[in-house]
Amino acid sequence: MNVAQSNIAAQESFLRVLRQQKAYQSFVAPFDGVITARNIDVGSLVQADTTSGTFLFTIMQSDVIRTQVYVPQDQAFGVQPGVDAVVRVPELPSRTFPGKVTRIADALQPGTRTLLTEIDIPNSDGALKSGIYCTVELHVPRDTPSLLVPADAIIFNRDGLQVAVIEDGAAHIRKISVARDLGTQLEVNDGVKEGDTVILNPQVDLVDGNKVQARPPIAEARR
């Protein structure tokens, strides 16, 4: 009797599996979108189970594009959900696409010291296509805004990095702390303030207190 009941239960279970597989003949996508890849043709043999099932389609939801960007460590502090972003595509030079940071990784990549950041970009007109390359500008708020100084104004000697600032017709040497090297400019944390006039290509023998006369071009430290 117990054997018969076990056989009946097994057959009922197998019947439920067959019914579920029959139901797989019709399926509905979980969201509205566009099929971007098809991996089967009419008449292809497909598997319906979860372990070895056949991957049928790739569907893209195009009204919002999710962009992944790896933010370098020196720029990652302050990146958090809600930070504004601007995305640019080289092939669409006349347009910018605003977005927002939606999520970030909890840790930096150990090999590259970069922070994986995801940005959602509204794309109601479908101008952006999935898989394209783009540039991302993050508007990260800073507790203490830094200043930009031209690289040509930097003095490097045994006293470290310095700049020469013109005050009352005289040169004054100030030591600076560099936050980031941007190539033609350096982002500095201290040593200068907004509006200071710094000397480009200062002479090697320039010392603090030398009388100087400003001539164009004059570079100003700015935010």
N, C-alpha and C positions, 0 to 999 in steps of 0.2 A: 504493500500500500504506500509506504513512504517513498519507494523507488518510483512508483507511478506518479505520485504528486511532484517529485523532483523533476521528472521528465516533462510534466505538464508546465511547470514553472519555467524550465529552461526554454521550452518551445515558445511560451508566451513572451519571454524576454527577447528571443531571436526574432519573433514577429514584430515586436516594438522597434527593433533595430531596422528591420526591413521597411517598416512604415516611415521611419525617420529618413531613411535613405531615399525613399520615394518622394518625400516632401522636399528633398534637396533639388529636385528637378525644377523647382521654381524658387528663386531667392530675390530678395529686395535689398538694395544698398542702404546702409544706415544713414546716408545723407545724400542730398542732391549734388551731382557733379558730372564730370566728363570722363569717359573711359580713355585712358592714355596708353594702355598696353593690353593686348589680348593674347593669351597663351594657348588657346585651344581653337579648333575649327569644328564645324558641324560634323558629327559622327565620331569625334575623338572620344577615347575611353578615359573616363575620369574616376577618381576615387573620392569618396565622400567622408571618410573618417578623418579624425583630427590629427592623427599622427603622420599619415602618408597621403593626405588629401592633395588633389591637384590644384595648383594656384591658377585661377581662371583669369581674373582681370585686375588691372590697377586703375583705381578711380581717383581723380583729383577734384577737390573742392576748390574752385578758382576764385570765389568771392573774397577769400582771405588767404594771402600767401604767407607761409611761415618761413622765415629766413634764419639760418643758423650761422653764427659768426663766433670766431675764437678771439676774445679780447686779450691783448697782452697784459701781463701782470702790472706794469707801471701805469696802465690806464683802467684796470679792472676795479679798483677801489671806488665805491660809489655807484657801481652798476647794480641796479636792482629792478624788480618789476615795477612798471609804471614810468620808467625813464623814457623820454622822447627820443626818437631816432628818425633819421632821414636816409632813405635808400635812393641811390642813383644807379642807372644802367647806362653803360657807354653808348649803346645803340639808340638810346632815347635822351639825347643831351638836353633837350628843352624841357624835360619833366623831372620833377622830384616826387618821391612817394613817401609821405609821412607814415610812421608806424610807432609802436610802443614795445618796450621790452616786456614780455609776458612771463618768462621764467629763466632762471640761471642755474648752473650746476652748483653743487655745494662745495666743490673743491676744484682747484686748478689742475690742468693736465700735467702730470709729473714730468713728461718729456719736453714739453714746449713752454710750460709755465703760462698757459693761456686759460681763460675762463670761457667755457661753452655757454653762449647766450642765444636765446631764441627771441625773435622779433616777429610780431604779427603786423601785416601790412594790408589795409583795406584795398581791394582790387575789384570794385564793382563793375568797372568797364572792361575787365579782362586784359588790360594792357600788359601786365606782367605774366610771364609764362613760367611754369614750374621747371626747375633745373638750370635757369640762367645764372650767370655770374653777375655780381653787383658790388658796389662799394657802400659801406654803411658808416654813417656819421652819428655818433652817440652824444647826446647833450647831457653829459654827466655833471650834476651839481657838485661844486667844490666848496668845502667849508672855508677854505682860505684861497681865494682866486690867485692864480699865479700870473706872472708878467712875462711877455715875450721880448727877448733882447736879440738883436742881430748877431750872428756868429762872428762877423767881422769886428765886433766891438770887444770881444773877449781877450783878456790878457792872461796868459798862462806862464807862470814862473814858479820859483820855489815856495812862494806864499800861497799857491793854489790858483783857483780861477777868480779873476777880478774884472771889473769894468772901470773905466774912467768917466766920471760924471762932471759936467760943467756947472759950477755954481759961482755966481758973482765974478765971472770972468776968469776963474781959476779951475784947474783940473783937480778932482778929488778921487782917489783910488778907493774903491769899495770892493770888499770880498763878497762873493755871491755863492748861493747854493743852487745847484742845477737839479730840477725835478725831472726834466726830459730833454733829450737831444733830438730836435726836429730837423736836423740837417743845416739849413740856412738860418735857423733860429734856435734859441735855447729858451726853455721854460724855466724860470727861476722862482724860488720861494722867497728869498730875502736878499737884501743888499741894495735894491733899487725900489723906487715907488713909482706909481703911475704919473707920467708927465715928466720924469727926469730926462734930461738931455745927455745921451751917452756919446762918446767919441768913437767914430769908426776908424779902424786901422790905426790905433794909437802908436806913436813912435816908441821904439825900444827903450830910449833913455827918458821917457816921460816919468816924472816923479810927482808925488802929491804936492799940490800948491803951485805948480807951474802955471804962469799966466797963459791963457789961451784965448783965441778969438774964433767964435763959431762961424763956420761957412757951410753953405748948402753942399751936399744933403746932410740934414741933421736927423738922426734917428731918435725916436722917443720910445721909452718903455711903455708898453700898452698891454691891456688885458687880452 
